[in-house]
């Protein structure tokens, strides 16, 4: 039975595959600090959640090209304005040809605005709530988004958090493959058992390396698969 490698072994293999430490380090990126995340306006959280909802199962390039019209049509994702939007207006906006006309996904804009509003009423701002969430339980924040939000389960919520600068690992194919190869997970990658095992592994690697979850995630991804330089 295999087990989690030491961080240094993973790092060394990634360096060998990518052409050395300098090359590998150039491929890494840093999350924002908690203080920086706390300063993000809540409308930007809603915008990113919406973008990732629409990108899920769709061509990302099309979503990016239409994004300025999403911003215009939904008032820059102003939470207060969206909460006042009547059903008829929401339905009309969902049919606007300047955006992607998918009513079930458009409905998530108001639903996730409601989630953000509920959190900010209790914590002051949604950004502050996210910023203060501990990285050693990032899967707990994923679970919160899945339970309280709309269409934010699976990889959608985590990808949005990463895009916003919150420190998180991602369950990419390479990451999943690594943990399966090491027999750390065996069932569904999104099962509670698998997520806990992966979170525990990242916590161990973070203690060994003092690096962010984001960096560790990228290093693991560069240490496996077919992505040789």
PEHUTA-V867321 format. One line per field, one symbol per residue. burial: 1 if it has 16 or more other C-alpha atoms within 10 Angstrom, else 0. A space follows every 10 residues. Layout:
# PEHUTA-V867321
burial->???
This chain:
# PEHUTA-V867321
burial->0001001001 1111111100 0001000000 1001001101 0111111111 1111100000 0010001011 0001011110 0100000001 0011000011 0000011111 1111111011 0000111111 1000100111 1110110111 1111111111 1111111111 1001111111 0001100010 0001111110 1111110000 0111111111 111100000
